[in-house]
Amino acid sequence: MKPKHLDLFSGIGGFALAAQAVGFETIGFSEIDPYASAVLKKHWPDIPNYGDVRTVPTVGCDLITGGFPCQPFSCAGKQRGSADDRFLWPAMLDVIQRCRPAWVLGENVAGIIDMELHQCCLDLASIGYDSQPFNISACAVGADHRRERIWIIANDPRLSVEKSRVALPARQISEPRNIGGGLSGSLWRFNWQTYLAEMAGELYGVSNWLDRSKAIGNAIVPQVAEVILREIIKHL
């Protein structure tokens, strides 16, 4: 039986692609954007989309992923952090606390480092999870631009330290950590940007290019998620 994956803030399914590549079964999405939801429905028609993350039911799962909204931390915005009404980390934390997966993988922009990253790790600790943030850019998986992102890996303490340690192909530069070089895996044979463009491409005739560009811009890099999830699944 495949381990179960619940995907929050699903976008066009980057985490689902990575999870599928390493052997997880995605059992639910949470996405409110109409265009992204249509993409999910097209590629995963049998997987329910629960919509607003604040209405996600309590379900049994082994892994929860989520690229929670970056606007409160992005340098392109006002960086209001937790004062921003788009700050939905508490809603993701609530789902984690109710569902109690063995593993959690979160993603956000680098602006979170000096604003809420420490608090996110404290919040996870408050509900009994050990966590470690990593700084992994898209260029680490062959992209021709940086696209720096922070990935938060957390595990349930009921797993032993030896069993729960994830050995990523990385050298520690600073906290958070930076990963680069020597990556391989099933998604690496694709150009990630082209692959996501195909995922978010034409749904019904001519695609809505504005929605398509926004969806790709908000998407995670699935090749980065895959290298992390490939290690996580070894411990389930």
Backbone torsions as a table, in degrees:
resi	resn	phi	psi	omega
1	MET	NA	132.1	-178.5
2	LYS	-74.6	143.6	173.6
3	PRO	-64.9	148.7	-172.6
4	LYS	-94.4	141.4	-176.5
5	HIS	-125.8	127.0	174.2
6	LEU	-110.5	124.9	-172.9
7	ASP	-110.9	116.6	179.2
8	LEU	-100.7	151.4	-177.3
9	PHE	49.2	56.2	-163.2
10	SER	-71.0	-24.9	-177.3
11	GLY	58.6	-132.9	179.5
12	ILE	-97.4	13.2	170.2
13	GLY	98.2	26.5	179.2
14	GLY	-60.8	-44.3	178.1
15	PHE	-66.4	-37.1	179.6
16	ALA	-64.9	-38.4	176.2
17	LEU	-60.3	-48.0	-179.0
18	ALA	-64.9	-43.0	179.6
19	ALA	-62.4	-42.6	178.7
20	GLN	-62.7	-38.7	-177.3
21	ALA	-64.1	-30.5	-176.3
22	VAL	-102.1	-5.1	173.9
23	GLY	114.7	9.3	174.0
24	PHE	-82.5	155.2	172.1
25	GLU	-108.4	114.0	177.6
26	THR	-75.6	126.7	-174.9
27	ILE	-111.2	-7.8	-179.8
28	GLY	-171.1	146.7	174.5
29	PHE	-114.2	163.4	170.5
30	SER	-139.8	103.5	-177.4
31	GLU	-150.3	135.5	-178.7
32	ILE	-108.9	-19.5	-179.1
33	ASP	-65.5	127.3	-175.4
34	PRO	-60.7	-42.8	-178.0
35	TYR	-67.6	-48.8	178.9
36	ALA	-61.0	-38.4	178.5
37	SER	-63.3	-36.9	177.9
38	ALA	-66.5	-37.1	177.0
39	VAL	-64.5	-45.0	178.1
40	LEU	-59.9	-44.2	-179.0
41	LYS	-62.6	-36.6	-179.6
42	LYS	-68.1	-44.6	-173.8
43	HIS	-89.2	-26.2	179.2
44	TRP	-132.2	67.9	-172.6
45	PRO	-64.2	-21.8	-175.5
46	ASP	-97.6	0.3	-178.8
47	ILE	-100.8	125.3	-176.8
48	PRO	-67.8	143.9	172.2
49	ASN	-108.3	112.4	-175.4
50	TYR	-79.5	-4.1	177.5
51	GLY	76.2	-130.3	-177.1
52	ASP	-56.0	130.1	-178.0
53	VAL	-59.0	-25.3	-178.4
54	ARG	-76.8	-5.0	178.2
55	THR	-117.5	11.0	179.2
56	VAL	-66.2	129.7	-179.6
57	PRO	-74.6	166.3	174.6
58	THR	-78.4	117.5	-178.6
59	VAL	-130.3	155.2	176.6
60	GLY	-79.8	127.5	179.0
61	CYS	-155.6	160.1	179.6
62	ASP	-98.6	-21.3	-175.5
63	LEU	-144.2	134.6	169.2
64	ILE	-118.9	130.3	175.0
65	THR	-118.6	157.8	177.4
66	GLY	-174.9	122.4	170.2
67	GLY	-93.0	78.7	-173.5
68	PHE	-63.3	151.9	-169.1
69	PRO	-48.5	132.8	-175.7
70	CYS	-93.2	-11.5	-174.2
71	GLN	-55.7	-35.1	179.3
72	PRO	-65.6	-15.9	-174.3
73	PHE	-119.1	-11.4	-173.7
74	SER	-69.6	139.7	177.7
75	CYS	-68.8	-13.2	177.2
76	ALA	-79.8	-10.1	-179.5
77	GLY	-114.5	-158.2	-176.6
78	LYS	-89.4	-5.9	178.2
79	GLN	50.9	55.8	180.0
80	ARG	-86.3	-6.1	176.0
81	GLY	58.4	-132.2	-176.0
82	SER	-68.0	-12.5	177.4
83	ALA	-81.4	-10.1	179.5
84	ASP	-79.3	135.9	-178.9
85	ASP	-71.7	-5.8	174.2
86	ARG	-94.5	7.2	177.4
87	PHE	-76.2	100.1	-173.6
88	LEU	-112.6	14.5	174.8
89	TRP	-57.7	-42.1	178.8
90	PRO	-57.9	-34.4	178.4
91	ALA	-68.3	-39.2	176.5
92	MET	-65.5	-41.5	178.7
93	LEU	-59.6	-39.9	178.8
94	ASP	-61.9	-42.5	178.2
95	VAL	-63.9	-42.4	178.5
96	ILE	-59.6	-45.7	-177.6
97	GLN	-64.1	-37.6	-178.8
98	ARG	-76.8	-38.5	-174.8
99	CYS	-87.8	-25.3	177.5
100	ARG	50.7	58.2	174.9
101	PRO	-70.9	159.5	175.6
102	ALA	-68.2	-33.5	-175.0
103	TRP	-133.4	150.1	176.1
104	VAL	-133.1	138.6	174.3
105	LEU	-133.2	113.4	178.9
106	GLY	-110.5	158.7	-178.5
107	GLU	-142.8	141.8	176.2
108	ASN	-161.0	175.4	-178.3
109	VAL	-76.1	164.6	-176.9
110	ALA	-65.1	-21.5	179.1
111	GLY	-61.3	-17.7	-179.9
112	ILE	-70.4	-20.5	-174.2
113	ILE	-56.9	-49.0	-176.0
114	ASP	-90.8	4.6	-175.7
115	MET	-117.2	-61.8	-172.2
116	GLU	-130.7	-1.0	-175.4
117	LEU	-59.7	-46.6	-179.7
118	HIS	-60.6	-40.7	179.7
119	GLN	-66.9	-37.6	177.2
120	CYS	-59.5	-43.4	179.2
121	CYS	-66.8	-38.1	176.2
122	LEU	-65.0	-39.7	178.8
123	ASP	-62.1	-42.6	178.3
124	LEU	-64.0	-41.0	178.5
125	ALA	-63.6	-34.1	-177.8
126	SER	-66.6	-23.0	177.2
127	ILE	-107.1	13.6	170.3
128	GLY	95.1	21.1	179.8
129	TYR	-110.6	138.4	169.7
130	ASP	-87.4	140.9	-176.3
131	SER	-139.1	157.9	177.0
132	GLN	-148.2	121.9	176.2
133	PRO	-88.1	146.3	176.2
134	PHE	-129.3	145.1	175.6
135	ASN	-103.2	109.1	-176.9
136	ILE	-128.7	120.8	-179.7
137	SER	-94.0	159.0	178.1
138	ALA	-62.2	-31.5	-179.8
139	CYS	-64.7	-18.1	176.6
140	ALA	-68.2	-18.5	178.9
141	VAL	-116.4	25.4	170.9
142	GLY	97.4	1.4	177.2
143	ALA	-72.3	156.7	-177.9
144	ASP	-95.2	21.0	173.8
145	HIS	-145.5	170.8	-171.0
146	ARG	-77.3	-58.8	-178.4
147	ARG	46.5	62.4	-176.9
148	GLU	-70.0	131.1	179.7
149	ARG	-138.8	150.0	176.8
150	ILE	-102.0	128.6	-179.1
151	TRP	-115.7	123.8	-178.4
152	ILE	-105.0	115.0	179.0
153	ILE	-104.0	128.4	-179.7
154	ALA	-136.1	147.8	178.2
155	ASN	-136.0	153.6	178.3
156	ASP	-70.4	132.6	-177.6
157	PRO	-68.0	-9.5	176.6
158	ARG	-66.3	-18.0	171.7
159	LEU	-80.5	143.7	179.1
160	SER	-69.9	159.8	178.6
161	VAL	-58.1	-43.6	-178.7
162	GLU	-64.2	-39.7	-177.0
163	LYS	-75.3	-30.5	-172.4
164	SER	-93.3	-8.2	-178.0
165	ARG	-69.6	124.0	178.3
166	VAL	-97.9	119.5	-178.9
167	ALA	-97.7	94.7	179.4
168	LEU	-87.2	151.9	179.1
169	PRO	-76.0	77.9	-171.4
170	ALA	-141.9	160.7	166.8
171	ARG	-118.0	139.0	-176.8
172	GLN	-79.8	123.1	178.3
173	ILE	-101.6	-46.5	178.7
174	SER	-161.3	179.9	173.8
175	GLU	-101.3	122.2	-2.5
176	PRO	-64.9	170.4	-177.0
177	ARG	-87.8	157.0	179.4
178	ASN	-118.5	132.6	-179.0
179	ILE	-113.1	138.0	176.1
180	GLY	-167.0	148.6	172.7
181	GLY	84.2	145.1	172.3
182	GLY	69.0	23.7	-177.2
183	LEU	-90.4	141.8	177.1
184	SER	-150.0	159.1	-179.2
185	GLY	161.3	176.7	-170.5
186	SER	-66.1	-27.8	179.8
187	LEU	-85.9	-8.3	-176.0
188	TRP	-73.4	-16.3	178.9
189	ARG	-74.8	-9.1	178.4
190	PHE	-101.5	148.5	162.9
191	ASN	-73.8	116.1	-169.2
192	TRP	-61.4	-37.1	-176.9
193	GLN	-69.9	-40.2	176.7
194	THR	-64.7	-40.4	-177.7
195	TYR	-64.3	-43.6	177.8
196	LEU	-67.6	-33.8	177.4
197	ALA	-62.2	-38.0	177.2
198	GLU	-68.6	-38.1	178.9
199	MET	-61.8	-40.0	-176.1
200	ALA	-98.9	19.1	-175.9
201	GLY	-76.2	-150.5	-171.9
202	GLU	-63.8	126.0	176.5
203	LEU	-94.5	-52.1	-178.4
204	TYR	-140.1	92.4	-179.5
205	GLY	76.2	-132.5	-177.9
206	VAL	-74.8	129.3	-177.7
207	SER	-75.4	156.0	174.5
208	ASN	-84.7	103.0	-170.6
209	TRP	-66.5	-31.1	178.1
210	LEU	-66.2	-48.9	178.0
211	ASP	-62.3	-40.0	-178.3
212	ARG	-62.9	-46.5	180.0
213	SER	-63.9	-41.7	178.4
214	LYS	-62.9	-42.1	-178.6
215	ALA	-63.8	-42.5	179.6
216	ILE	-68.7	-39.9	179.1
217	GLY	-62.9	-33.6	179.7
218	ASN	-85.3	-10.8	-174.4
219	ALA	-72.7	149.8	170.2
220	ILE	-75.5	166.1	172.3
221	VAL	-88.9	107.5	-173.7
222	PRO	-63.5	-27.2	178.6
223	GLN	-65.1	-34.0	176.3
224	VAL	-68.6	-46.9	178.3
225	ALA	-59.4	-36.5	-177.5
226	GLU	-63.7	-42.2	-177.9
227	VAL	-64.9	-32.8	176.7
228	ILE	-72.5	-47.9	-177.3
229	LEU	-67.1	-28.2	177.8
230	ARG	-64.8	-32.2	175.2
231	GLU	-78.9	-40.1	-179.1
232	ILE	-61.0	-42.8	-174.6
233	ILE	-65.6	-20.7	177.4
234	LYS	-65.3	-20.3	-173.9
235	HIS	-105.2	15.0	178.2
236	LEU	-109.2	NA	NA
